[in-house]
Amino acid sequence: MAGKDKERQERGFLQAVKSAVKKNKNNPITILAGNTKLTNVIDAKKYTTPAYDKEPYTDVAVKTKNS
């Protein structure tokens, strides 16, 4: 099934963020991705939008302390 591998990767990312925040005693964390730096991250969630070309399109939202 197309897209299934992406969903697995997204779930892994979500679990990693949640685990890191928990390990940091529920304090915000920083995520580094190449030259991109996300600070004050407290959570990440998965959102599914309507299907495009018969495949669900899923986004990940990263929640920061100030958002």
BAKE-184376 format. One line per 5 residues: their letters; for each residue x negated, y negated, z negated of C-alpha. Coordinates in steps of 0.25 Angstrom, whole numbers, plus 5000, padded with zeros to 4 digits. Example, Ala and Ser with C-alpha at 12.3 -4.5 7.8 and 13.67 -1.06 7.14 Angstrom:
<atoms>
as = 4951,5018,4969 ~ 4945,5004,4971;
</atoms>
This chain:
<atoms>
magkd = 5000,5000,5000 ~ 4994,4987,5004 ~ 4992,4977,4993 ~ 4991,4987,4982 ~ 4976,4986,4981;
kerqe = 4977,4970,4979 ~ 4988,4973,4968 ~ 4978,4982,4961 ~ 4967,4971,4961 ~ 4977,4961,4956;
rgflq = 4981,4969,4945 ~ 4967,4972,4941 ~ 4964,4957,4941 ~ 4976,4954,4933 ~ 4972,4965,4923;
avksa = 4958,4959,4923 ~ 4963,4945,4919 ~ 4972,4950,4909 ~ 4961,4959,4902 ~ 4951,4948,4902;
vkknk = 4960,4938,4896 ~ 4964,4948,4885 ~ 4949,4952,4883 ~ 4947,4937,4881 ~ 4957,4936,4870;
nnpit = 4967,4930,4879 ~ 4959,4918,4882 ~ 4957,4913,4896 ~ 4947,4919,4905 ~ 4940,4914,4918;
ilagn = 4941,4922,4931 ~ 4929,4920,4941 ~ 4932,4925,4955 ~ 4920,4920,4964 ~ 4919,4905,4963;
tkltn = 4933,4904,4957 ~ 4935,4903,4942 ~ 4948,4904,4935 ~ 4948,4899,4921 ~ 4957,4900,4909;
vidak = 4964,4913,4915 ~ 4974,4919,4905 ~ 4982,4928,4914 ~ 4984,4934,4928 ~ 4997,4939,4934;
kyttp = 5002,4945,4947 ~ 5013,4939,4955 ~ 5020,4946,4967 ~ 5026,4938,4978 ~ 5036,4943,4988;
aydke = 5031,4953,4998 ~ 5023,4948,5011 ~ 5022,4958,5022 ~ 5029,4969,5013 ~ 5018,4968,5003;
pytdv = 5019,4961,4989 ~ 5010,4949,4988 ~ 5004,4948,4974 ~ 4996,4936,4968 ~ 4989,4935,4955;
avktk = 4991,4923,4946 ~ 4980,4919,4936 ~ 4985,4911,4924 ~ 4976,4901,4917 ~ 4977,4895,4903;
ns = 4981,4882,4909 ~ 4991,4887,4919;
</atoms>
